[in-house]
Each structure stands twice: as C-alpha cells, then as structure tokens.
Amino acid sequence: MHWSVVDVPDQTGRIAVVTGATSGLGLETAGVLARRGAQVFLACRDPGRAAAAAERLAAGAAFPPAVLTVDLADLGSVAAAAERLAEEVDHVDVLVNNAGIMAVPYARTVDGFESQLGTNHLGHFALTGHLLPLLLARGARVVTTSSQLHRLGVLDGDDPEGSGPYRPFSAYARSKLANLLFALELDRRATAHGAPIVSVAAHPGYAATNLARSGPARRAGRLGLAVTGLGERLLAQSAAGGALPQVRAATEPGVVGGTYFGPSGLFELRGQPVRVVPSRRARDLERAAALWAWSERASGVVYAWGTEDGTGT
Ligand SMILES: NC(=O)c1ccc[n+]([C@@H]2O[C@H](COP(=O)([O-])OP(=O)(O)OC[C@H]3O[C@@H](n4cnc5c(N)ncnc54)[C@H](OP(=O)(O)O)[C@@H]3O)[C@@H](O)[C@H]2O)c1
C-alpha cells in the first residue's frame, strides 16, 4: 500500500524530539513533524548547524523548531540536555533516536567508549533514560533508527565494544544491531512495567545523505566520493524517501510496540515504508538483556519506571 507524508496525521499539540536533525533523515523527519503541527526540538551537537536547520524548517512549521544542544558522544552533555528540556516542557510525545556516525576511524567518546557504539547506541540509551519521566508523563512513541547493516553486526551483550582489532564497518554494524536490540528491549520493559511507551524501530534502506559522504567516502578521497555519488544515483533513495520508515514509525496511529519499519523494495534498499523483520540476532532476548545491563553500568543511567523500588530494571 502506498504511504507518504500526506498520510501523517495532524501532529498539532504534540511535542517531538529528533536527534541528529541538522541533515539527512533527521532534518527530513523533523521537517515533516513540524509541518504537520508538532512542536519539534532539534537535538543536535552543533548549535550553529542546528540553528540553520531550525531556520530552514521554520518556514512551513506551525511552531518554529527549537534547538536542544546535545552531544551524544558526551554523557554529561546528554544529561544536561535532558535537564534543560525538562525545564521547558512537561512531557514528550515522540522521541526519534536518529543521529549517527558511520565507519569513522577509531576514536573514543568523551567518556571513553568506542565512538560508534558510544554515539549511536549508548548516547541514545542515556538520552531515552534521562527523558523517561517526560516520556511517561502522557505516553510516548520512541523510534530508534537502525540499518540493514545490523544484519552483519556481531555483538556480545556483556562486551559490546568488542575486544578484537577495530574494523570501522564492523563497529558500525555492531552499533546498529545495538540500536535494534535496544528498541525491542525497551518495548518489552515498558510492557512489563505497564508503562505507556511504545518503542519501535526503523531503517531507511540506502538514502543519499551526509552519512557516507562525511565518513568513509571522504577518507577515500575524490575517487571515494565519486563512487559514493554513483552508488547513490543508481541505488539510493532521497533523504526524504529514506526518512519515511521512521516518520511512519513515529506517527502512524496504533503501531504495535516492537514493530520495525523499512523500505519495501529489493533488499530493503528503497521503496515504500512497510513493516520489516529484524534479524534473529536482533531478537535474541539474552543478548538484549545483557546489552541493557552493560548500558546501565556504562552510562550510569538506570531507567526509573516509577515502580515500587523506583529503579525498575
Ligand atoms: N543514509 C543511509 O543510507 C542510512 C542507512 C542506514 C541507516 N542510517 C542511519 O540513519 C541515521 C541518520 O543518518 P543520515 O543518513 O541522515 O546521516 P547524516 O546526514 O550524516 O546525519 C547524521 C546526523 O547525526 C548527527 N550526529 C552525529 N554525531 C552526533 C553526536 N555525537 N551528537 C549529536 N548528533 C550527532 C549529525 O550531526 P552533525 O551535523 O553535527 O554532524 C547529523 O545531524 C543514522 O543513525 C544512520 O546510522 C542511514
């Protein structure tokens, strides 16, 4: 069935937070939500780029989008951003955990974690945990962006950073598997606690954004950029098309927790946003529980579901 932005219900009165909204899928997602009436917070690390994005999106928006400065590679920045947001709003309806980096050279986050796992997964784990009171306030949808490459991810939940030699694409695939394990485990935990949170996931297939251009292609020089450009022309969909699975995941009424959206076409590279199936590894309950426990220890963020002991694991 054809599904496009015209199918997005009116978002008036809803508050949305989109991470990584300076470009690509995040910018497109924030734009759709803002044009459909939501009050959108652009959760971005660079205030200048975020302000430029806000200005660009303001034209068609009911409320001009606001900037929430947050560096997902810095857990202190994540905690501070959540605190600032709690001073401005009393609830959040939609959180889109979209920001990401791909196949970057080895680096560590401010807190010492491998940068792709630290940014793509741990930063979002911490952000979601810190925002939990706002998400629980009226009930919320949490969307986490994964990738087809999660299928190549190998992840030990007890040691998700891995101890072998660093391979940029393997580390990316691992971080995207972590995104999906997190999204599905968050939904199970919300259900177990009777919490009004629906956690879902999405992937864009292959979309022409800055992701490859700012990472691996740039390092490969002019040839790398040329090959990436050709690949995008032949295989990729637009950033707007790539954003549709997460836009649908964020806005379609009645979506069941744990649903995963992606493009309908061959190898899920492009096409209509439809329900797709996570890999077997992404559905592994033991791996998900171990990753959750590691993420709590690593980030120091324990999800407070508001149950008897207040810690709610
Ligand atoms: N494009 C694809 O084909 C594809 C395929 C599969 C999955 N994905 C996923 O889609 C998501 C969005 O990527 P994209 O393709 O739209 O790429 P993009 O255009 O490069 O956008 C990535 C966004 O993440 C932000 N970001 C990076 N590190 C951050 C940090 N430490 N703190 C806060 N924000 C940070 C970037 O901000 P700056 O402007 O500051 O750099 C940018 O806004 C990612 O999770 C990616 O893994 C994309």
The ligand as an SDF file (V2000), in Angstrom:
LIG
                    3D

 48 52  0  0  0  0  0  0  0  0999 V2000
   21.7930    7.1930    4.8660 N   0  0  0  0  0  0  0  0  0  0  0  0
   21.6660    5.8820    4.8720 C   0  0  0  0  0  0  0  0  0  0  0  0
   21.6770    5.2350    3.8150 O   0  0  0  0  0  0  0  0  0  0  0  0
   21.4800    5.1520    6.1660 C   0  0  0  0  0  0  0  0  0  0  0  0
   21.3440    3.7580    6.0970 C   0  0  0  0  0  0  0  0  0  0  0  0
   21.0970    3.0730    7.2780 C   0  0  0  0  0  0  0  0  0  0  0  0
   20.9780    3.7400    8.4780 C   0  0  0  0  0  0  0  0  0  0  0  0
   21.1500    5.0920    8.5090 N   0  0  0  0  0  0  0  0  0  0  0  0
   21.0360    5.7470    9.8160 C   0  0  0  0  0  0  0  0  0  0  0  0
   20.2590    6.9110    9.7050 O   0  0  0  0  0  0  0  0  0  0  0  0
   20.6020    7.8210   10.7580 C   0  0  0  0  0  0  0  0  0  0  0  0
   20.7210    9.2300   10.2070 C   0  0  0  0  0  0  0  0  0  0  0  0
   21.8330    9.2740    9.3320 O   0  0  0  0  0  0  0  0  0  0  0  0
   21.8240   10.1210    7.9700 P   0  0  0  0  0  0  0  0  0  0  0  0
   21.9500    9.1200    6.8630 O   0  0  0  0  0  0  0  0  0  0  0  0
   20.7140   11.0840    7.9590 O   0  0  0  0  0  0  0  0  0  0  0  0
   23.2560   10.8350    8.0890 O   0  0  0  0  0  0  0  0  0  0  0  0
   23.6980   12.3570    8.2410 P   0  0  0  0  0  0  0  0  0  0  0  0
   23.0970   13.1930    7.1840 O   0  0  0  0  0  0  0  0  0  0  0  0
   25.1810   12.2900    8.3530 O   0  0  0  0  0  0  0  0  0  0  0  0
   23.0670   12.7810    9.6330 O   0  0  0  0  0  0  0  0  0  0  0  0
   23.6000   12.3260   10.8520 C   0  0  0  0  0  0  0  0  0  0  0  0
   23.1690   13.2590   11.9560 C   0  0  0  0  0  0  0  0  0  0  0  0
   23.6900   12.7540   13.1970 O   0  0  0  0  0  0  0  0  0  0  0  0
   24.2980   13.8320   13.8720 C   0  0  0  0  0  0  0  0  0  0  0  0
   25.3300   13.4130   14.8280 N   0  0  0  0  0  0  0  0  0  0  0  0
   26.4600   12.7270   14.5830 C   0  0  0  0  0  0  0  0  0  0  0  0
   27.1620   12.5800   15.7150 N   0  0  0  0  0  0  0  0  0  0  0  0
   26.4540   13.1840   16.6970 C   0  0  0  0  0  0  0  0  0  0  0  0
   26.6770   13.3990   18.0850 C   0  0  0  0  0  0  0  0  0  0  0  0
   27.7830   12.9810   18.7070 N   0  0  0  0  0  0  0  0  0  0  0  0
   25.7390   14.0570   18.7980 N   0  0  0  0  0  0  0  0  0  0  0  0
   24.6150   14.5240   18.2030 C   0  0  0  0  0  0  0  0  0  0  0  0
   24.3680   14.3780   16.8840 N   0  0  0  0  0  0  0  0  0  0  0  0
   25.2860   13.7200   16.1360 C   0  0  0  0  0  0  0  0  0  0  0  0
   24.8820   14.6890   12.7520 C   0  0  0  0  0  0  0  0  0  0  0  0
   25.1800   15.9810   13.2540 O   0  0  0  0  0  0  0  0  0  0  0  0
   26.3280   16.9380   12.6350 P   0  0  0  0  0  0  0  0  0  0  0  0
   25.6500   17.8140   11.6410 O   0  0  0  0  0  0  0  0  0  0  0  0
   26.8030   17.6940   13.8240 O   0  0  0  0  0  0  0  0  0  0  0  0
   27.3820   16.0460   12.0350 O   0  0  0  0  0  0  0  0  0  0  0  0
   23.7130   14.6740   11.7900 C   0  0  0  0  0  0  0  0  0  0  0  0
   22.7340   15.5930   12.2120 O   0  0  0  0  0  0  0  0  0  0  0  0
   21.8690    7.2640   11.3930 C   0  0  0  0  0  0  0  0  0  0  0  0
   21.5370    6.6330   12.6130 O   0  0  0  0  0  0  0  0  0  0  0  0
   22.3530    6.2230   10.3890 C   0  0  0  0  0  0  0  0  0  0  0  0
   23.0620    5.1790   11.0140 O   0  0  0  0  0  0  0  0  0  0  0  0
   21.3800    5.8140    7.3840 C   0  0  0  0  0  0  0  0  0  0  0  0
  1  2  1  0
  2  3  2  0
  2  4  1  0
  4  5  1  0
  4 48  2  0
  5  6  2  0
  6  7  1  0
  7  8  2  0
  8  9  1  0
  8 48  1  0
  9 10  1  0
  9 46  1  0
 10 11  1  0
 11 12  1  0
 11 44  1  0
 12 13  1  0
 13 14  1  0
 14 15  2  0
 14 16  1  0
 14 17  1  0
 17 18  1  0
 18 19  2  0
 18 20  1  0
 18 21  1  0
 21 22  1  0
 22 23  1  0
 23 24  1  0
 23 42  1  0
 24 25  1  0
 25 26  1  0
 25 36  1  0
 26 27  1  0
 26 35  1  0
 27 28  2  0
 28 29  1  0
 29 30  1  0
 29 35  2  0
 30 31  1  0
 30 32  2  0
 32 33  1  0
 33 34  2  0
 34 35  1  0
 36 37  1  0
 36 42  1  0
 37 38  1  0
 38 39  2  0
 38 40  1  0
 38 41  1  0
 42 43  1  0
 44 45  1  0
 44 46  1  0
 46 47  1  0
M  CHG  2   8   1  16  -1
M  END
$$$$
